[in-house]
């Protein structure tokens, strides 16, 4: 009778554990589905402009799925319990970054073409001149021509990047154009605009 009783107790415990385990599995499954929904609704801007945060979020979701597959339901839920907030934070960070990049692009796209045109005009005048100004050599002028060609090419690439929606690359290339334009202007004895002089 005692042996039967212990078997009954063990059976009840096993049943209770199985029920508990089943509930935990369902909870983990629901948590992963909720996390997947949050991640899929994040929008493209998050991966573009909050790349580090986005990687952390997607890594957490992948780890949760891995833990779930191994039967670690508590571990699966623990890794993604705050994923909704993390997605919202990443969206806010991406929005701020996109605004900053847009403003930077607008500023540079308004000023850079004028700088490049001014350099081209100066190079054309110097190239047509029979005698270069004091302190300027033919090598300096050739270097300026190469710098102008490089800046013009990079500016075209920056515009293409902007048109394709790659603001980060567009601003990076525009910044390179600004730096090159300032360098060439100084070499030609020109004064860069105040905003570009830094």
C-alpha positions as a Markdown table, in Angstrom:
| # | Residue | x | y | z |
|---|---|---|---|---|
| 1 | Unk | 0.0 | 0.0 | 0.0 |
| 2 | Unk | 2.9 | 2.3 | 0.9 |
| 3 | Unk | 4.6 | 1.6 | -2.5 |
| 4 | Unk | 1.4 | 2.4 | -4.3 |
| 5 | Unk | 1.0 | 5.6 | -2.4 |
| 6 | Unk | 4.6 | 6.7 | -3.3 |
| 7 | Unk | 3.9 | 5.9 | -7.0 |
| 8 | Unk | 0.7 | 7.9 | -6.9 |
| 9 | Unk | 2.5 | 10.9 | -5.3 |
| 10 | Unk | 5.3 | 10.7 | -7.9 |
| 11 | Unk | 2.7 | 10.4 | -10.7 |
| 12 | Unk | 0.9 | 13.5 | -9.4 |
| 13 | Unk | 4.1 | 15.4 | -9.1 |
| 14 | Unk | 5.1 | 14.4 | -12.7 |
| 15 | Unk | 1.7 | 15.5 | -13.9 |
| 16 | Unk | 2.0 | 18.8 | -12.1 |
| 17 | Unk | 5.4 | 19.4 | -13.5 |
| 18 | Unk | 4.3 | 18.6 | -17.0 |
| 19 | Unk | 1.3 | 21.0 | -16.6 |
| 20 | Unk | 3.7 | 23.7 | -15.3 |
| 21 | Unk | 6.2 | 23.1 | -18.0 |
| 22 | Unk | 3.4 | 23.3 | -20.6 |
| 23 | Unk | 2.2 | 26.6 | -19.3 |
| 24 | Unk | 5.8 | 27.9 | -19.2 |
| 25 | Unk | 6.3 | 26.8 | -22.8 |
| 26 | Unk | 3.1 | 28.5 | -23.9 |
| 27 | Unk | 4.1 | 31.7 | -22.1 |
| 28 | Unk | 7.6 | 31.6 | -23.8 |
| 29 | Unk | 6.0 | 31.0 | -27.2 |
| 30 | Unk | 3.7 | 34.0 | -26.6 |
| 31 | Unk | 6.6 | 36.2 | -25.5 |
| 32 | Unk | 8.6 | 35.3 | -28.6 |
| 33 | Unk | 5.6 | 36.0 | -30.9 |
| 34 | Unk | 5.1 | 39.4 | -29.2 |
| 35 | Unk | 8.8 | 40.2 | -29.6 |
| 36 | Unk | 8.7 | 39.2 | -33.3 |
| 37 | Unk | 5.7 | 41.5 | -33.8 |
| 38 | Unk | 7.5 | 44.4 | -32.1 |
| 39 | Unk | 10.7 | 43.8 | -34.2 |
| 40 | Unk | 8.8 | 43.5 | -37.5 |
| 41 | Unk | 6.9 | 46.8 | -36.8 |
| 42 | Unk | 10.1 | 48.7 | -36.0 |
| 43 | Unk | 10.5 | 50.1 | -39.5 |
| 44 | Unk | 13.5 | 50.4 | -41.8 |
| 45 | Unk | 14.9 | 53.6 | -40.2 |
| 46 | Unk | 15.8 | 51.7 | -37.0 |
| 47 | Unk | 18.3 | 49.4 | -38.8 |
| 48 | Unk | 19.7 | 52.3 | -40.7 |
| 49 | Unk | 20.0 | 55.0 | -38.0 |
| 50 | Unk | 20.2 | 53.0 | -34.8 |
| 51 | Unk | 22.2 | 50.1 | -36.0 |
| 52 | Unk | 23.9 | 49.2 | -32.7 |
| 53 | Unk | 20.6 | 49.1 | -30.8 |
| 54 | Unk | 19.0 | 47.2 | -33.6 |
| 55 | Unk | 21.7 | 44.5 | -33.5 |
| 56 | Unk | 21.2 | 44.1 | -29.8 |
| 57 | Unk | 17.5 | 43.7 | -30.2 |
| 58 | Unk | 17.7 | 41.1 | -33.0 |
| 59 | Unk | 20.5 | 39.3 | -31.2 |
| 60 | Unk | 18.3 | 39.0 | -28.1 |
| 61 | Unk | 15.4 | 37.7 | -30.2 |
| 62 | Unk | 17.7 | 35.1 | -31.8 |
| 63 | Unk | 19.0 | 34.0 | -28.4 |
| 64 | Unk | 15.5 | 33.7 | -27.1 |
| 65 | Unk | 14.5 | 31.4 | -30.0 |
| 66 | Unk | 17.6 | 29.4 | -29.4 |
| 67 | Unk | 16.8 | 29.0 | -25.7 |
| 68 | Unk | 13.2 | 28.0 | -26.5 |
| 69 | Unk | 14.5 | 25.4 | -28.9 |
| 70 | Unk | 16.6 | 23.9 | -26.1 |
| 71 | Unk | 13.7 | 23.9 | -23.7 |
| 72 | Unk | 15.0 | 26.8 | -21.6 |
| 73 | Unk | 11.6 | 28.6 | -21.5 |
| 74 | Unk | 12.5 | 30.9 | -18.5 |
| 75 | Unk | 15.7 | 31.9 | -20.3 |
| 76 | Unk | 13.9 | 32.6 | -23.5 |
| 77 | Unk | 11.4 | 34.9 | -21.8 |
| 78 | Unk | 14.1 | 36.7 | -19.7 |
| 79 | Unk | 16.1 | 37.8 | -22.7 |
| 80 | Unk | 13.1 | 39.5 | -24.4 |
| 81 | Unk | 11.0 | 40.8 | -21.5 |
| 82 | Unk | 11.9 | 44.4 | -22.3 |
| 83 | Unk | 12.1 | 44.1 | -26.1 |
| 84 | Unk | 9.1 | 46.3 | -26.7 |
| 85 | Unk | 10.6 | 49.2 | -24.8 |
| 86 | Unk | 14.0 | 48.6 | -26.5 |
| 87 | Unk | 12.3 | 48.8 | -29.9 |
| 88 | Unk | 10.6 | 52.1 | -28.9 |
| 89 | Unk | 13.9 | 53.5 | -27.7 |
| 90 | Unk | 15.7 | 52.5 | -30.9 |
| 91 | Unk | 12.9 | 54.1 | -33.0 |
| 92 | Unk | 13.3 | 57.4 | -31.0 |
| 93 | Unk | 17.1 | 57.3 | -31.4 |
| 94 | Unk | 16.7 | 56.6 | -35.2 |
| 95 | Unk | 14.3 | 59.5 | -35.6 |
| 96 | Unk | 16.7 | 61.8 | -33.8 |
| 97 | Unk | 19.7 | 60.6 | -35.9 |
| 98 | Unk | 17.7 | 60.9 | -39.2 |
| 99 | Unk | 16.8 | 64.5 | -38.3 |
| 100 | Unk | 20.4 | 65.3 | -37.6 |
| 101 | Unk | 21.6 | 63.8 | -40.8 |
| 102 | Unk | 18.8 | 65.5 | -42.8 |
| 103 | Unk | 19.7 | 68.9 | -41.4 |
| 104 | Unk | 23.4 | 68.3 | -42.1 |
| 105 | Unk | 22.6 | 67.3 | -45.7 |
| 106 | Unk | 20.4 | 70.3 | -46.2 |
| 107 | Unk | 23.1 | 72.6 | -45.0 |
| 108 | Unk | 25.8 | 71.1 | -47.1 |
| 109 | Unk | 23.7 | 70.7 | -50.2 |
| 110 | Unk | 23.0 | 74.4 | -50.0 |
| 111 | Unk | 26.6 | 75.5 | -49.7 |
| 112 | Unk | 28.8 | 72.9 | -51.3 |
| 113 | Unk | 27.8 | 73.4 | -55.0 |
| 114 | Unk | 28.7 | 77.1 | -54.5 |
| 115 | Unk | 32.1 | 76.2 | -53.1 |
| 116 | Unk | 32.8 | 73.8 | -56.0 |
| 117 | Unk | 31.7 | 76.4 | -58.5 |
| 118 | Unk | 34.0 | 79.0 | -57.0 |
| 119 | Unk | 36.9 | 76.6 | -57.1 |
| 120 | Unk | 36.2 | 75.8 | -60.7 |
| 121 | Unk | 36.0 | 79.4 | -61.7 |
| 122 | Unk | 39.3 | 80.2 | -59.9 |
| 123 | Unk | 41.0 | 77.1 | -61.6 |
| 124 | Unk | 39.7 | 78.2 | -65.0 |
| 125 | Unk | 41.0 | 81.7 | -64.5 |
| 126 | Unk | 44.4 | 80.5 | -63.3 |
| 127 | Unk | 44.7 | 77.9 | -66.1 |
| 128 | Unk | 44.0 | 80.6 | -68.7 |
| 129 | Unk | 46.5 | 83.0 | -67.1 |
| 130 | Unk | 49.9 | 83.3 | -68.7 |
| 131 | Unk | 51.5 | 83.9 | -65.3 |
| 132 | Unk | 50.5 | 82.4 | -62.0 |
| 133 | Unk | 50.2 | 84.7 | -58.9 |
| 134 | Unk | 53.2 | 85.0 | -56.6 |
| 135 | Unk | 53.7 | 82.0 | -54.4 |
| 136 | Unk | 51.7 | 79.7 | -56.6 |
| 137 | Unk | 53.3 | 77.0 | -58.7 |
| 138 | Unk | 52.1 | 74.9 | -61.6 |
| 139 | Unk | 52.2 | 71.9 | -59.3 |
| 140 | Unk | 49.9 | 73.7 | -56.8 |
| 141 | Unk | 47.5 | 74.4 | -59.7 |
| 142 | Unk | 47.6 | 70.8 | -60.9 |
| 143 | Unk | 46.9 | 69.5 | -57.4 |
| 144 | Unk | 44.0 | 71.9 | -57.2 |
| 145 | Unk | 42.6 | 70.6 | -60.5 |
| 146 | Unk | 42.9 | 67.0 | -59.2 |
| 147 | Unk | 41.2 | 68.0 | -55.9 |
| 148 | Unk | 38.4 | 69.7 | -57.8 |
| 149 | Unk | 37.8 | 66.6 | -60.0 |
| 150 | Unk | 37.8 | 64.4 | -56.8 |
| 151 | Unk | 35.4 | 66.7 | -55.0 |
| 152 | Unk | 33.1 | 66.9 | -58.1 |
| 153 | Unk | 33.0 | 63.1 | -58.4 |
| 154 | Unk | 32.4 | 62.5 | -54.7 |
| 155 | Unk | 29.6 | 65.1 | -54.7 |
| 156 | Unk | 27.9 | 63.2 | -57.5 |
| 157 | Unk | 28.2 | 60.0 | -55.4 |
| 158 | Unk | 26.8 | 61.9 | -52.4 |
| 159 | Unk | 23.8 | 63.0 | -54.4 |
| 160 | Unk | 23.2 | 59.5 | -55.7 |
| 161 | Unk | 23.4 | 58.1 | -52.1 |
| 162 | Unk | 20.8 | 60.7 | -51.0 |
| 163 | Unk | 18.5 | 59.9 | -53.8 |
| 164 | Unk | 18.7 | 56.2 | -52.9 |
| 165 | Unk | 17.7 | 57.0 | -49.3 |
| 166 | Unk | 21.2 | 56.4 | -47.8 |
| 167 | Unk | 21.4 | 59.5 | -45.7 |
| 168 | Unk | 24.4 | 58.2 | -43.7 |
| 169 | Unk | 26.5 | 57.6 | -46.8 |
| 170 | Unk | 25.3 | 60.9 | -48.4 |
| 171 | Unk | 26.4 | 63.0 | -45.4 |
| 172 | Unk | 29.7 | 61.1 | -45.1 |
| 173 | Unk | 30.5 | 61.8 | -48.7 |
| 174 | Unk | 29.3 | 65.4 | -48.5 |
| 175 | Unk | 31.6 | 65.9 | -45.5 |
| 176 | Unk | 34.5 | 64.6 | -47.6 |
| 177 | Unk | 33.6 | 67.0 | -50.4 |
| 178 | Unk | 33.6 | 69.9 | -47.9 |
| 179 | Unk | 37.0 | 68.9 | -46.4 |
| 180 | Unk | 38.5 | 68.6 | -49.9 |
| 181 | Unk | 37.0 | 71.9 | -51.1 |
| 182 | Unk | 38.3 | 73.8 | -48.1 |
| 183 | Unk | 41.8 | 72.3 | -48.7 |
| 184 | Unk | 41.8 | 73.3 | -52.3 |
| 185 | Unk | 40.4 | 76.8 | -51.6 |
| 186 | Unk | 43.2 | 77.4 | -49.1 |
| 187 | Unk | 45.8 | 76.1 | -51.6 |
| 188 | Unk | 44.5 | 78.5 | -54.2 |
| 189 | Unk | 44.6 | 81.5 | -51.8 |
| 190 | Unk | 40.8 | 81.6 | -51.5 |
| 191 | Unk | 38.9 | 82.1 | -48.3 |
| 192 | Unk | 36.4 | 79.3 | -47.5 |
| 193 | Unk | 32.9 | 80.3 | -46.3 |
| 194 | Unk | 32.8 | 80.7 | -42.5 |
| 195 | Unk | 30.5 | 77.6 | -42.1 |
| 196 | Unk | 33.0 | 75.5 | -44.0 |
| 197 | Unk | 36.2 | 76.8 | -42.6 |
| 198 | Unk | 36.3 | 74.5 | -39.6 |
